[in-house]
Amino acid sequence: MPYLGGGIVPMNNSNFIINSSDSILNALIKIDSNNKGFLIVIDNNKVVGTLTDGDLRRQIISGFPITDVIKVKKDFKSIKEGDSFGNVCQLFRSNIKFFPIVDKLNNLVNLITKEQFQILLLQDKKWSTEMDFSSIPENNYEIYNRPWGFYKSTLLCDFVQSKIVTVFPGEQLSLQEHKRREEHWVIIKGTAKVILGESTINVYPGQYTFIPKGCKHQIINNSSENLILSEVQLGDYFGEDDIKRYSDKYGRVNSLGDKK
């Protein structure tokens, strides 16, 4: 097995690597195990191609039995060990979703996906082909529904979380406060009422609101259209158990299992 420099393929896990003489069936098993939809094909410890679940489906549809040898996509592109940020950016502008990282002898030393690369940069981490890309979470950026609407995280790391929040007409977030983070809101679309401490503010597109740590706050969409806002949280912790609710339209006072 080639040396894998701490990338998404651990030393004791070969589910991202397949030999060029292996079968379609074994390739399907490995792709199912790694849950990424691709494999790196090697021959004598050298990278000779790549393989995706789509490649395997096309081979089966063409009439090849699953016990037959895989057909390798040999016109693959790779990232070279020590490649610059600019070169890697250029490579990921294509439709390719992953790249093997190889040394001068074409040995596999790491792997990286397009999503991992983008999240790496958003988290303000320095680019290096030697990073452990498996430590980069890829599932923090889904859309999450809530009783009042939904949100999508656009960035989450040790010092910041940012979101795009949509509040449906007539709905509202709970009256709450946080001890370990401050929040910064910018209204993108719609109008609403914001409760901030003892004050009530009418907000509109382009307006900025600062919510200090320990300040009670709430946003209420009292209009007939969706409210969209950008929320940036700064602090040292962003868990649900830093939400203290004082009142909630949806009966979630003292509930820690649901954001906002």
C-alpha positions as a printed Julia matrix, in Angstrom:
260×3 Matrix{Float64}:
   0.0     0.0     0.0
   1.31    3.52   -0.77
   2.12    5.94    1.97
  -0.92    8.11    2.68
   0.21   11.25    4.42
  -2.61   11.6     6.92
  -5.24   12.39    4.3
  -8.79   11.1     4.1
  -7.46    7.54    3.7
  -6.04    6.35    7.03
  -3.09    3.98    6.95
  -5.3     1.06    8.03
  -8.14    1.76    5.61
  -7.93    0.78    1.95
 -11.51    1.64    1.04
 -10.39    4.53   -1.17
  -7.79    2.51   -3.07
  -8.26   -0.26   -5.61
  -5.82   -2.21   -7.76
  -6.14   -1.9   -11.54
  -6.68   -5.65  -11.81
  -9.54   -5.71   -9.3
 -13.16   -6.58  -10.1
 -16.22   -4.39  -10.59
 -17.81   -6.12   -7.6
 -14.94   -5.27   -5.26
 -14.96   -1.69   -6.52
 -18.69   -1.41   -5.74
 -18.1    -2.78   -2.24
 -15.33   -0.26   -1.56
 -17.31    2.7    -2.9
 -20.23    1.65   -0.73
 -17.9     1.47    2.28
 -16.18    4.83    1.8
 -19.45    6.63    1.02
 -17.65    9.14   -1.23
 -18.47    7.74   -4.66
 -14.92    7.42   -5.94
 -11.76    5.32   -5.82
  -8.1     5.9    -6.62
  -6.7     3.17   -8.87
  -3.13    2.0    -8.27
  -0.72   -0.38   -9.96
   2.54   -1.3    -8.23
   1.89    1.47   -5.7
   1.59    4.11   -8.45
  -1.6     6.05   -9.18
  -2.77    5.02  -12.66
  -6.32    6.37  -12.71
  -9.56    7.14  -10.91
 -12.94    5.48  -10.76
 -16.39    6.77   -9.8
 -19.69    5.06   -9.09
 -20.9     6.45  -12.42
 -18.03    4.75  -14.25
 -19.0     1.44  -12.67
 -22.67    1.84  -13.57
 -21.78    2.52  -17.2
 -19.56   -0.55  -17.29
 -22.38   -2.73  -15.93
 -24.95   -1.2   -18.32
 -22.59   -1.99  -21.2
 -22.96   -5.66  -20.34
 -19.8    -6.4   -18.39
 -20.35   -8.92  -15.55
 -19.58   -7.63  -12.06
 -16.79  -10.21  -11.82
 -14.99   -8.54  -14.74
 -11.95   -6.28  -14.26
 -12.62   -2.58  -13.77
 -12.14   -0.15  -16.64
  -9.8     2.57  -15.41
 -10.16    6.25  -16.29
  -6.52    6.92  -17.11
  -6.84   10.54  -18.26
  -7.12   11.67  -14.64
  -5.72   14.85  -13.09
  -3.89   15.01   -9.8
  -2.52   17.51   -7.32
   1.24   17.37   -6.89
   2.72   17.23   -3.41
   3.51   20.82   -2.39
   1.26   22.31   -5.11
   0.38   25.97   -4.59
  -2.98   27.33   -3.54
  -3.39   28.98   -6.94
  -2.82   25.75   -8.89
  -5.26   23.84   -6.7
  -7.92   26.56   -7.05
  -7.56   26.31  -10.83
  -7.99   22.52  -10.74
 -11.13   22.71   -8.6
 -12.78   25.17  -11.02
 -13.47   22.12  -13.18
 -16.33   19.7   -12.59
 -13.98   17.24  -10.87
 -15.07   16.65   -7.26
 -11.88   15.04   -5.91
  -8.16   14.74   -6.61
  -5.44   12.32   -5.57
  -2.34   14.07   -4.23
   0.84   12.41   -5.5
   4.58   12.76   -4.98
   7.23   13.04   -7.71
   7.13    9.27   -8.24
   3.33    9.33   -8.59
   2.81    7.58   -5.25
  -0.45    8.46   -3.52
   0.25   10.64   -0.46
  -3.15   12.24    0.19
  -6.67   12.82   -1.11
  -8.92   15.86   -1.07
 -12.49   16.59   -2.19
 -13.77   19.88   -3.57
 -16.0    20.4    -0.54
 -13.1    19.81    1.85
 -10.98   22.34   -0.03
 -13.68   25.02    0.1
 -14.41   24.45    3.79
 -10.68   24.51    4.56
 -10.38   28.0     3.09
 -13.57   29.29    4.71
 -12.2    28.18    8.08
  -9.15   30.39    7.54
  -6.69   27.49    7.56
  -3.44   27.66    5.64
  -3.35   25.49    2.5
  -0.99   22.53    2.51
  -1.09   19.21    0.67
   0.05   17.55    3.92
  -3.08   18.4     5.91
  -5.38   15.8     7.4
  -8.4    16.6     5.24
 -10.46   13.91    6.98
 -10.67   16.2    10.02
 -12.65   18.77    8.02
 -16.38   18.24    8.67
 -18.49   18.1     5.52
 -21.94   17.84    7.11
 -22.29   21.15    8.97
 -23.67   23.03    6.01
 -27.04   21.41    5.38
 -30.34   23.3     5.46
 -32.1    22.8     8.82
 -35.81   23.43    9.24
 -37.24   24.99   12.37
 -40.82   25.84   13.48
 -40.23   29.43   12.37
 -38.48   28.72    9.04
 -35.02   27.38    8.22
 -31.32   28.22    8.2
 -28.11   27.17    6.49
 -24.69   27.47    8.09
 -22.16   28.97    5.69
 -19.19   28.73    8.05
 -18.53   26.94   11.33
 -15.17   26.74   13.08
 -13.59   27.42   16.46
 -14.15   31.17   16.5
 -17.15   31.91   14.27
 -20.4    30.56   12.91
 -22.27   32.3    10.11
 -25.74   31.53    8.83
 -28.35   32.58    6.34
 -31.66   32.56    8.23
 -35.16   32.62    6.71
 -38.14   33.39    8.97
 -41.59   32.69    7.53
 -44.37   35.34    7.62
 -45.94   35.65   11.06
 -43.24   33.52   12.72
 -40.61   34.43   15.31
 -37.5    33.16   17.04
 -37.57   32.66   20.79
 -36.69   35.44   23.22
 -33.23   34.28   24.27
 -29.69   35.15   25.26
 -26.2    33.65   24.95
 -23.32   33.77   27.41
 -20.45   32.72   25.14
 -21.17   34.41   21.82
 -22.25   37.71   20.38
 -24.32   37.99   17.22
 -24.34   40.35   14.26
 -27.46   40.51   12.07
 -27.87   42.12    8.66
 -31.33   42.08    7.08
 -31.19   40.88    3.47
 -34.88   40.81    2.53
 -38.12   41.79    4.26
 -38.98   43.74    7.37
 -39.29   42.66   10.98
 -39.38   43.71   14.61
 -36.3    43.1    16.76
 -36.41   43.04   20.56
 -32.98   43.98   21.9
 -32.76   44.24   25.67
 -35.45   46.74   26.67
 -35.71   48.24   23.18
 -37.84   47.37   20.16
 -36.45   48.15   16.7
 -38.08   47.98   13.28
 -35.57   46.55   10.8
 -35.4    46.57    7.0
 -33.01   45.44    4.23
 -29.45   46.61    4.84
 -29.92   47.32    8.55
 -27.31   45.98   10.95
 -28.05   44.89   14.52
 -25.44   43.97   17.15
 -26.45   41.55   19.92
 -23.88   41.53   22.78
 -23.26   38.49   24.97
 -25.89   38.21   27.71
 -28.39   40.46   25.93
 -31.97   39.24   25.53
 -32.99   39.32   21.88
 -35.68   38.18   19.5
 -36.67   38.74   15.89
 -40.32   38.67   14.82
 -41.45   38.57   11.21
 -44.69   40.55   11.41
 -44.88   40.97    7.63
 -46.52   38.97    4.83
 -43.28   37.86    3.17
 -40.26   35.79    4.09
 -37.6    37.52    6.17
 -34.01   36.68    5.21
 -31.05   37.75    7.33
 -27.34   37.06    7.59
 -26.21   36.1    11.08
 -22.58   36.05   12.21
 -21.79   34.61   15.65
 -18.45   35.41   17.28
 -17.27   33.64   20.42
 -15.64   30.51   21.74
 -18.65   28.17   21.73
 -21.72   27.76   19.5
 -23.6    24.79   21.0
 -27.33   24.66   21.7
 -26.72   24.6    25.46
 -25.6    28.23   25.25
 -29.2    29.21   24.39
 -31.27   30.41   27.35
 -34.89   30.91   26.3
 -37.22   33.26   28.2
 -40.28   32.78   26.01
 -41.07   30.8    22.9
 -44.09   30.6    20.6
 -43.42   26.9    19.98
 -43.13   25.72   23.59
 -39.33   25.3    23.61
 -38.52   27.26   26.77
 -35.59   25.53   28.54
 -35.27   23.12   25.58
 -31.69   22.7    24.4
 -32.37   20.35   21.51
 -33.25   22.92   18.88
 -31.32   25.94   17.72
 -33.09   29.26   17.97
